[in-house]
Amino acid sequence: MRLKDKTAIVTGGGSGFGAGIARKFAAEGARIMIADIDGDAASHVAAELNGFHLQTDVSDDTGVHALAEAAIAALGHVDILVNNAGITHLPMPMEEVPEDEFDRVLAVNAKSVYLTARHLVPHLKSRGSGAILNIASTAGLSPRPNLNWYNASKGWMITATKTMAVELAPFGIRVNALCPVAGETPLLKSFLGEDTPERRAQFLATIPMGRFSTPEDLGNAACYLCSDEAGLITGVAMEVDGGRCI
């Protein structure tokens, strides 16, 4: 029960890594608010965890403001914010990525972190404590060709994590990031271009431990970084990648 009496918002919590993090948090005693653009998925996970949910577009200021208000109303306060929601563009040469896809990737992967900070950091400051966890990617540390703007958005998130950590440390707020390798999530097909046994084998050959990351892997790492056990850890970008970035 490492998160007993803690409360948490998990964006993109309706599936994939977000759902894995939410399930682990609930198992460790936290009360959860699931935010997802897929309201049905959010509702399903929230019902499973006896938590709360809100259909939310995290790239929209009005939506994030509503999320902050709903979470504080439902949970009483917020201890933990997990910025997990993310998207990618399909693999292609950088100059061929359509402008609207570039805008959407940066809005969901980068602007959302700004918006959740805008609407929830004042609350965390008022409490003098809190943990923010940004779900970045190995793509921000060891970028691959043809995912250029996705890579850049995750590199942005890692830098944002470090500068947030420095600025918020005096207020008792810790900020960390996780950098998973590709996993069994709805984004896997987009990363691979096409989900075939050949493409999977090719990618797995680049991971020394020979497997993708799982929602459970991310849940376990997230639980540690957001628990009081990690009380002196802030500004890290922890790789959860089976050695991919070595």
DRENDO-1510 file (C-alpha; in Angstrom, 1 decimal, always signed):
<recs>
REC; n; res; u; v; w
REC; 1; MET; +0.0; +0.0; +0.0 .
REC; 2; ARG; +2.7; +2.4; -1.0 .
REC; 3; LEU; +0.2; +5.0; -2.2 .
REC; 4; LYS; -2.3; +4.7; +0.6 .
REC; 5; ASP; -4.4; +7.8; +1.0 .
REC; 6; LYS; -2.9; +9.4; -2.1 .
REC; 7; THR; -4.9; +10.7; -5.0 .
REC; 8; ALA; -3.9; +10.7; -8.6 .
REC; 9; ILE; -4.9; +11.9; -12.1 .
REC; 10; VAL; -3.7; +9.7; -15.0 .
REC; 11; THR; -4.2; +11.2; -18.5 .
REC; 12; GLY; -4.6; +8.7; -21.3 .
REC; 13; GLY; -5.6; +6.3; -18.6 .
REC; 14; GLY; -8.2; +4.4; -20.7 .
REC; 15; SER; -5.7; +2.0; -22.3 .
REC; 16; GLY; -2.1; +1.0; -22.7 .
REC; 17; PHE; +0.6; +2.4; -20.3 .
REC; 18; GLY; -1.9; +4.8; -18.7 .
REC; 19; ALA; -4.3; +2.0; -17.7 .
REC; 20; GLY; -1.4; -0.1; -16.4 .
REC; 21; ILE; -0.3; +2.9; -14.2 .
REC; 22; ALA; -3.8; +3.5; -13.0 .
REC; 23; ARG; -4.2; -0.2; -12.0 .
REC; 24; LYS; -1.0; -0.3; -10.1 .
REC; 25; PHE; -1.7; +2.9; -8.3 .
REC; 26; ALA; -5.2; +1.6; -7.3 .
REC; 27; ALA; -3.7; -1.7; -6.1 .
REC; 28; GLU; -1.2; +0.3; -4.0 .
REC; 29; GLY; -4.0; +2.3; -2.3 .
REC; 30; ALA; -4.5; +5.4; -4.4 .
REC; 31; ARG; -7.8; +6.9; -5.5 .
REC; 32; ILE; -7.8; +7.6; -9.2 .
REC; 33; MET; -9.2; +10.1; -11.7 .
REC; 34; ILE; -8.9; +8.7; -15.3 .
REC; 35; ALA; -8.8; +11.2; -18.1 .
REC; 36; ASP; -9.0; +10.1; -21.7 .
REC; 37; ILE; -10.2; +11.4; -25.0 .
REC; 38; ASP; -12.1; +8.0; -25.3 .
REC; 39; GLY; -14.7; +8.5; -22.7 .
REC; 40; ASP; -15.9; +4.8; -22.8 .
REC; 41; ALA; -12.4; +3.5; -22.2 .
REC; 42; ALA; -11.9; +5.9; -19.3 .
REC; 43; SER; -15.3; +4.9; -17.8 .
REC; 44; HIS; -14.4; +1.2; -18.1 .
REC; 45; VAL; -11.1; +1.5; -16.3 .
REC; 46; ALA; -12.5; +3.8; -13.7 .
REC; 47; ALA; -15.3; +1.4; -12.9 .
REC; 48; GLU; -12.8; -1.4; -12.6 .
REC; 49; LEU; -10.8; +0.6; -10.1 .
REC; 50; ASN; -13.8; +2.2; -8.2 .
REC; 51; GLY; -12.4; +5.5; -9.4 .
REC; 52; PHE; -13.6; +8.5; -11.4 .
REC; 53; HIS; -13.3; +9.5; -15.0 .
REC; 54; LEU; -13.7; +12.4; -17.4 .
REC; 55; GLN; -13.6; +12.5; -21.1 .
REC; 56; THR; -10.9; +15.0; -21.8 .
REC; 57; ASP; -8.8; +16.4; -24.7 .
REC; 58; VAL; -5.6; +17.2; -22.9 .
REC; 59; SER; -4.5; +19.6; -25.7 .
REC; 60; ASP; -7.5; +21.8; -25.0 .
REC; 61; ASP; -7.2; +24.5; -22.2 .
REC; 62; THR; -11.0; +24.3; -21.4 .
REC; 63; GLY; -10.9; +20.6; -21.1 .
REC; 64; VAL; -7.8; +20.5; -18.8 .
REC; 65; HIS; -9.3; +23.2; -16.6 .
REC; 66; ALA; -12.5; +21.1; -16.3 .
REC; 67; LEU; -10.3; +18.1; -15.5 .
REC; 68; ALA; -8.5; +19.9; -12.7 .
REC; 69; GLU; -11.8; +21.1; -11.2 .
REC; 70; ALA; -13.5; +17.7; -11.5 .
REC; 71; ALA; -10.5; +15.9; -9.9 .
REC; 72; ILE; -10.3; +18.2; -7.0 .
REC; 73; ALA; -14.1; +18.0; -6.5 .
REC; 74; ALA; -14.1; +14.2; -6.7 .
REC; 75; LEU; -10.9; +13.4; -4.8 .
REC; 76; GLY; -10.8; +16.3; -2.4 .
REC; 77; HIS; -7.2; +17.2; -3.5 .
REC; 78; VAL; -4.6; +15.9; -6.0 .
REC; 79; ASP; -1.3; +14.4; -4.8 .
REC; 80; ILE; +0.0; +12.9; -8.1 .
REC; 81; LEU; -0.4; +14.0; -11.7 .
REC; 82; VAL; +0.7; +11.5; -14.5 .
REC; 83; ASN; +1.0; +13.1; -17.9 .
REC; 84; ASN; +0.7; +9.9; -20.0 .
REC; 85; ALA; -1.6; +10.9; -22.9 .
REC; 86; GLY; +0.4; +10.8; -26.1 .
REC; 87; ILE; +0.2; +10.2; -29.9 .
REC; 88; THR; +2.6; +9.8; -32.8 .
REC; 89; HIS; +2.7; +10.3; -36.5 .
REC; 90; LEU; +3.3; +7.4; -38.9 .
REC; 91; PRO; +6.9; +6.7; -39.8 .
REC; 92; MET; +7.9; +8.8; -42.8 .
REC; 93; PRO; +10.6; +11.3; -43.9 .
REC; 94; MET; +10.4; +14.4; -41.7 .
REC; 95; GLU; +9.5; +16.7; -44.6 .
REC; 96; GLU; +6.6; +14.6; -45.5 .
REC; 97; VAL; +4.7; +14.7; -42.2 .
REC; 98; PRO; +1.5; +16.8; -42.8 .
REC; 99; GLU; +1.3; +20.0; -40.9 .
REC; 100; ASP; -1.9; +19.1; -39.1 .
REC; 101; GLU; -0.2; +15.8; -37.8 .
REC; 102; PHE; +2.8; +17.8; -36.6 .
REC; 103; ASP; +0.5; +20.2; -34.8 .
REC; 104; ARG; -1.5; +17.4; -33.2 .
REC; 105; VAL; +1.6; +15.5; -32.0 .
REC; 106; LEU; +3.0; +18.6; -30.3 .
REC; 107; ALA; -0.3; +19.6; -28.9 .
REC; 108; VAL; -1.0; +16.3; -27.2 .
REC; 109; ASN; +2.6; +15.4; -26.2 .
REC; 110; ALA; +3.9; +18.8; -25.3 .
REC; 111; LYS; +1.2; +21.4; -24.9 .
REC; 112; SER; -0.7; +19.1; -22.6 .
REC; 113; VAL; +2.1; +19.2; -20.0 .
REC; 114; TYR; +2.0; +23.0; -20.1 .
REC; 115; LEU; -1.8; +22.9; -19.6 .
REC; 116; THR; -1.9; +20.5; -16.7 .
REC; 117; ALA; +0.9; +22.5; -15.1 .
REC; 118; ARG; -1.1; +25.7; -15.6 .
REC; 119; HIS; -4.2; +24.3; -14.0 .
REC; 120; LEU; -2.8; +22.0; -11.3 .
REC; 121; VAL; +0.6; +23.3; -10.2 .
REC; 122; PRO; -1.1; +26.2; -8.2 .
REC; 123; HIS; -3.1; +23.5; -6.3 .
REC; 124; LEU; +0.0; +21.4; -5.6 .
REC; 125; LYS; +1.9; +24.5; -4.5 .
REC; 126; SER; -0.9; +25.4; -2.1 .
REC; 127; ARG; -0.4; +21.9; -0.5 .
REC; 128; GLY; +3.4; +22.1; -0.4 .
REC; 129; SER; +3.8; +18.7; -1.8 .
REC; 130; GLY; +3.1; +16.6; -4.9 .
REC; 131; ALA; +4.5; +14.4; -7.6 .
REC; 132; ILE; +4.3; +14.9; -11.3 .
REC; 133; LEU; +5.3; +12.1; -13.7 .
REC; 134; ASN; +5.7; +12.7; -17.4 .
REC; 135; ILE; +5.6; +9.6; -19.7 .
REC; 136; ALA; +8.3; +10.4; -22.2 .
REC; 137; SER; +10.0; +7.8; -24.4 .
REC; 138; THR; +13.3; +6.3; -25.4 .
REC; 139; ALA; +12.6; +8.2; -28.6 .
REC; 140; GLY; +13.5; +11.3; -26.8 .
REC; 141; LEU; +16.9; +9.9; -25.8 .
REC; 142; SER; +17.9; +7.6; -28.7 .
REC; 143; PRO; +15.8; +8.8; -31.7 .
REC; 144; ARG; +15.1; +6.7; -34.7 .
REC; 145; PRO; +14.8; +8.0; -38.3 .
REC; 146; ASN; +11.3; +8.7; -39.7 .
REC; 147; LEU; +9.7; +9.5; -36.4 .
REC; 148; ASN; +11.4; +12.9; -36.2 .
REC; 149; TRP; +8.7; +15.1; -34.8 .
REC; 150; TYR; +7.5; +12.5; -32.3 .
REC; 151; ASN; +11.1; +12.1; -31.2 .
REC; 152; ALA; +11.3; +15.8; -30.8 .
REC; 153; SER; +8.1; +16.0; -28.7 .
REC; 154; LYS; +9.5; +13.4; -26.3 .
REC; 155; GLY; +12.8; +15.2; -26.1 .
REC; 156; TRP; +10.9; +18.3; -25.2 .
REC; 157; MET; +9.1; +16.4; -22.5 .
REC; 158; ILE; +12.4; +15.3; -20.9 .
REC; 159; THR; +13.7; +18.8; -20.9 .
REC; 160; ALA; +10.4; +20.1; -19.5 .
REC; 161; THR; +10.7; +17.5; -16.7 .
REC; 162; LYS; +14.1; +18.7; -15.6 .
REC; 163; THR; +13.3; +22.4; -15.6 .
REC; 164; MET; +9.9; +21.8; -13.9 .
REC; 165; ALA; +11.8; +19.8; -11.2 .
REC; 166; VAL; +14.3; +22.6; -10.6 .
REC; 167; GLU; +11.6; +25.3; -10.4 .
REC; 168; LEU; +9.1; +23.3; -8.3 .
REC; 169; ALA; +11.6; +21.7; -5.8 .
REC; 170; PRO; +11.3; +24.6; -3.3 .
REC; 171; PHE; +7.6; +24.0; -3.2 .
REC; 172; GLY; +7.9; +20.3; -2.2 .
REC; 173; ILE; +6.9; +19.1; -5.6 .
REC; 174; ARG; +8.9; +16.4; -7.4 .
REC; 175; VAL; +8.8; +16.0; -11.2 .
REC; 176; ASN; +10.2; +12.9; -13.0 .
REC; 177; ALA; +9.8; +11.1; -16.3 .
REC; 178; LEU; +9.7; +7.6; -17.6 .
REC; 179; CYS; +11.2; +6.6; -20.9 .
REC; 180; PRO; +9.6; +3.3; -22.1 .
REC; 181; VAL; +10.6; +1.5; -25.2 .
REC; 182; ALA; +7.8; +0.6; -27.6 .
REC; 183; GLY; +5.2; -1.6; -25.9 .
REC; 184; GLU; +2.0; -3.5; -26.4 .
REC; 185; THR; -0.2; -0.4; -26.6 .
REC; 186; PRO; -2.5; +1.1; -29.2 .
REC; 187; LEU; +0.5; +3.1; -30.6 .
REC; 188; LEU; +2.7; +0.1; -31.4 .
REC; 189; LYS; +1.4; -0.3; -35.0 .
REC; 190; SER; +2.1; +3.4; -35.6 .
REC; 191; PHE; +5.7; +3.0; -34.3 .
REC; 192; LEU; +6.4; +0.0; -36.5 .
REC; 193; GLY; +4.7; +1.3; -39.6 .
REC; 194; GLU; +2.9; -2.0; -39.9 .
REC; 195; ASP; +2.5; -4.6; -37.2 .
REC; 196; THR; +3.9; -7.8; -38.7 .
REC; 197; PRO; +6.0; -10.6; -37.2 .
REC; 198; GLU; +9.0; -9.4; -39.3 .
REC; 199; ARG; +8.7; -5.8; -38.2 .
REC; 200; ARG; +8.4; -7.0; -34.5 .
REC; 201; ALA; +11.4; -9.2; -34.8 .
REC; 202; GLN; +13.4; -6.4; -36.4 .
REC; 203; PHE; +12.6; -4.0; -33.5 .
REC; 204; LEU; +13.0; -6.6; -30.7 .
REC; 205; ALA; +16.5; -7.3; -32.0 .
REC; 206; THR; +17.4; -3.7; -30.9 .
REC; 207; ILE; +16.3; -4.4; -27.2 .
REC; 208; PRO; +19.0; -6.4; -25.3 .
REC; 209; MET; +16.4; -8.0; -23.0 .
REC; 210; GLY; +14.4; -9.0; -26.1 .
REC; 211; ARG; +10.9; -7.8; -25.3 .
REC; 212; PHE; +8.6; -4.8; -25.5 .
REC; 213; SER; +7.7; -2.8; -22.4 .
REC; 214; THR; +4.4; -3.6; -20.8 .
REC; 215; PRO; +1.8; -1.6; -18.9 .
REC; 216; GLU; +2.8; -3.5; -15.8 .
REC; 217; ASP; +6.4; -2.4; -16.3 .
REC; 218; LEU; +5.4; +1.2; -16.5 .
REC; 219; GLY; +3.0; +0.8; -13.5 .
REC; 220; ASN; +5.7; -0.5; -11.3 .
REC; 221; ALA; +8.2; +2.2; -12.2 .
REC; 222; ALA; +5.6; +4.9; -11.9 .
REC; 223; CYS; +4.5; +3.7; -8.5 .
REC; 224; TYR; +8.0; +3.9; -7.1 .
REC; 225; LEU; +8.7; +7.4; -8.5 .
REC; 226; CYS; +5.4; +8.8; -7.2 .
REC; 227; SER; +5.7; +7.2; -3.8 .
REC; 228; ASP; +7.3; +8.6; -0.7 .
REC; 229; GLU; +10.1; +6.1; -1.2 .
REC; 230; ALA; +11.4; +8.3; -4.0 .
REC; 231; GLY; +11.3; +11.4; -1.8 .
REC; 232; LEU; +14.7; +12.7; -2.9 .
REC; 233; ILE; +14.4; +11.8; -6.5 .
REC; 234; THR; +13.4; +14.6; -8.9 .
REC; 235; GLY; +14.3; +15.5; -12.4 .
REC; 236; VAL; +15.2; +12.0; -13.6 .
REC; 237; ALA; +14.3; +10.5; -16.9 .
REC; 238; MET; +14.2; +6.8; -16.0 .
REC; 239; GLU; +14.6; +4.3; -18.9 .
REC; 240; VAL; +12.2; +1.4; -18.8 .
REC; 241; ASP; +13.5; -0.1; -22.0 .
REC; 242; GLY; +15.3; -3.5; -21.4 .
REC; 243; GLY; +18.6; -1.8; -22.3 .
REC; 244; ARG; +17.5; -0.2; -25.6 .
REC; 245; CYS; +19.3; +3.1; -24.9 .
REC; 246; ILE; +22.7; +1.5; -23.9 .
</recs>
